[in-house]
Amino acid sequence: MPSPSRPLVSAADLAAELSPDRPEASRPVLVDVRWSLGTPPERNRAEYLEGHLPGAAFLDLDSGLADPVAPDRRGGRHPMPSLERVQDALRAAGVRRDRPVVFYDARISAGAARAWWVARYHGLTDVRVLDGGLHAWTEAGLPVETGEVDVAPGDVGLTPGDRQLLDADGLAAWLERGGQVLDARPANRFRGEDETIDPVAGHVPGARNLPSLSLLAEDGTFLPADALSALLTEAGVDPATPTALYCGSGVTAAHAALALESAGLLATEPAVYVGSWSDWVSDPSRPVATGPA
């Protein structure tokens, strides 16, 4: 299937695509990836059951889009999932090889962005995110339903390697070759202040800070391209230089990648270090910087 020109879809456009007047094969499969940092998976599922887009299946990020955390923490808090894990999760959510798929979450699209990036890495092309998530859908006056959805199993087949996936050594080599690295965590965590999640505070030496939540408007939709471009300039980012992204555990890095790619602001698709800071600091020999970039 051809790749859409923009990986975001508005609530109004998605509603039109879901019209029963359209052929079923052209109507997107909907997948709810409700997720927020520190929220237990059972709470995410409970919120899904309280209200979701009609026909949408639930996909748990922690079990479907990440491998289990290793005892030594190598790979980070959300390790890159195996092909089998992702394929099983997407099939259980009804994703099919012959239909587009739209991921969404409650509002800010962090969980949905992780699903988008992992699906794109594994070879799916007609994959989008509902801009503003469930909040945008309900604000547009569109219907929701509650409870479980009886989803017919999907048949999607995956092939990994369609995106640039980095590990810690790859990120270090990226910097050595002159590439730029952006840290998508909040500024205080980047500077090494108020770190309450990971055991070591700071950032990868040479990285610049571009907090992913700064890329959103108040309603949870992504900022327009001109506003995003201004934020890149403020952060000292050169759009023409190959860019890699990381965050705490590979979720908001995908979120920032989605924003920048949707706006067409980078010359090339950004690479993602999925292990991110939580993987970087699992090896005490790796260098750590604090303070501003």
N, C-alpha and C positions, 0 to 999 in steps of 0.2 A: 504494500500500500504506500502511496506517496506520503511524505512527511508534510504535515500542515505548515503553513508559512509562519505561524505563531503558536507557541505551545500553551497559550492561555486562551480560555473561552469565557465570555461573559455569561451571566445568568440568562439574559434574554436570548442570546444566540443558542445557548444549550437547550433552552426550552423549545425553540423552533426546531432544532435537530431531533428532538425527542417526539415530535408530533406523530401521532398514529397514522397520519396521512402519508408519511414517508416510508419507504421500504424498510423492513426490519434490519436488513444487512447494513443499512447506512445509519441506523440509530446507535448512538454510543452505548456501550456497556458502562454502567456507573459503579464506582468503587469508593466507599467511604473509608478514609484512612484517618479516623479521629485519633489525634495524638497531641499531647503537650508534655513538656519536660517535667518529670517527677510524678506524673499521673499514672496510677496503676492501670494495666491493660483492662482489668475488669470494669474500671470506671469509664474508660473510653468506650467500651462495648455498651455499657449501660446508657451512656449518652446517645449513642447511635440508636438504641432501641426506643429512646424517648422521642426521636424524630429524625428522619433522614429523607433524602430525595427518593421519590417513588421508584421502586425496583432496585435500589442500590444495595449491594452486598457490603458487608464489613470485612476489612482486612486489618489485622493487628500488625502494626509496624514491628514491635519487638520480636514476635515469633515468625512473621512472614517475610520481613525485609531486612533481617539481621540474623547472623548466626549467634549461638550462645557465647556469652563472654568467657574468654579463656581464664584459667586460674591465675596465670601470670599477667593478665590484662593486656597481653599483646593482641593487637587488632582493635583495641578500644572498646568503648561501651556499647557500640552498635557495629560489630564487625560486618564486613561485606558478606552477604549471604551466599550460600552455595547456589548453583544453578538449580539443583533439585528443589531446594527450599523455596526459591522464588517461583519456580514453575508450578509447584504444588499449590502455593498460596494464590497465585493468579488464576489457576484453573478452578480452585474452590470458590473464588469470587466471580466465576462465570466469564472470564476473559477469553475471547475467541480469536482465532487467527484471521478471520474474515470480517471483523468488525472493529471500529475505533473504540478507544477506551478513554474515559474521563475520570480522573481521580479528584477527590475533594476532601476537605476536612472542615472543622467548625468555622474557621474565619481566616486565619493568617496563611494557610497553605503550606505550613512546614512539613507535616506528615505527608501531604499530597505531593510535595516536591520531592521528598525522598523516594516515594513510589514512582514518580515520573522519571527520576534519574536512573533508578535501578532498572526499570523497564526499558528505558532507552539503551542503557549499557548492554542489556541482554537482547538487543536486536529489534525491539518493537519500535515502529515508526509513527503510527497514527495514535499518539499518546498526548493527552493534554491535561491541564489542571483548570478547574473552575475557579476563576479569579474572585477572591472574596469568600469562597466556600459556601457552606450552608447559610451563613449570615446574609450574603449577597442574594442567595436564592429566596430566602424568606422576605427580605426587604423589598424584593421585586414583586411580592405578593403571589409567589408560586407555591404550589401545594407540597406538603410533606406527608409522609406516612409513618406509622409507628410499628414496632415489633419486628419479628424476623421476616426475612424474605426467602421464599423458596427459589433458590437460584439453580438453574440447570448448569451442571459442570462445564467448564470451558475446555478448549482443546488447544490452547496456545502452545507453541513450541519455541523454545528460546535458544539463542546462540550468543554467548558472551563476547565482549570485546568491541562493541560499537562506540564506546566512549573511552576517554583517557582516564584510567584508574591508576592512582599513585599509592605507593606505600611510603614509609618514612625515608628509605634510601632514595626512592624516586623523587621525593620532594626536595631532599638535600641536593640531588643532582640537578634538579630543575633550577634551583637558585644559582648553582655554580655555573650553569650555562647562560645565565642572564635573564631567565624568566622571572616574572613577578609572582608573588604569593600573597593572597588576601586572606585574612582571618575574619570570619563572619560572626565571631562572638561579640557580645557587648563590649564597649570600650573599657569598662573597669576590669573585666576579666582579661582582656588583651594586655592591659598595663600591669597586670599582676596584683590587682587590688580586689578585695572582697571575693576571693575564690573559695566557693563552698561546695563545688561539685567534684573537681579533680584534685589529686593529692599534691600537685605542684602548680604553682601560679606562674603566669607569664605567657610568652608567646615564642614562636619559632623565630630565631634571629633572621632579620632581613624581611620579615613579613610586614605588610601594611594592614591597617584595620578598616574593614567595611562592614559594620554590623548589619546583619540581614534584616533586622526589624526596622532599621532606618529606611529601608527600601519600600516600606508600606505607607499608604495613606491611613487616615484615622479609621476608615471603614473596613480595613483589612485587605483592600485591593492593592495591587502594586502601583507605585508611582509611574507617571508617564515618562517617556524616554528623556525628555529635556531635564526633568528633575533628577532622574537617575544619573544622567551625564554630569550634572553639577556635583553630585555626591562623589562620583569618581574623580573629578578634578580636585575636589577638596581633599580627598584621600591620597592624592599624588599618584593616581593610577594612569598608566599610558595604555589606551585601548588597543594600540597596535602591537604591544608586547604580549607574547604568550602568557596566559594567566592560569594559575592553579589556585584552588580554593580549599580551605579547611575550616573547621569550627571546633566544637567540643567532641562530637561523636559522629560527624558525617550527615547530620540532618539539616541544619541551617546552612551548611556549605552548599547542599543541593538547592536549598531555597534561594540563596544568592545567585547560584548558577542559572536557575529558572528566570529570575528577574532580569539579569543581564542579557541572557540569550533571547528572551522574549522581546526585549527592547532593541536588540541588534547592535549593542554597544561595543562588543569586542570583535576584533578581526578574526579570531578563531574560537572554536568551542572551548570553554574552560575545562581544564582537568580538575578532578576532585580527589583529594586525599581523604578517603572514607574513614580510615582509622582516626584521623584528626588528632587534636591535642591529647585526648585520653590514651591514644596509642603512642604518641611521641614521648610522653613522660613515663611510659611503662619501662623504658630503658634509661636508667640514670646517667648513662654516658652521653646522651644527646644534649646539645647545648640549649640553654634557656635564656631568653632576654626578658627584661621587665621595663616598664616605663613606656612612653610614646615611641612610635616608630622612628 
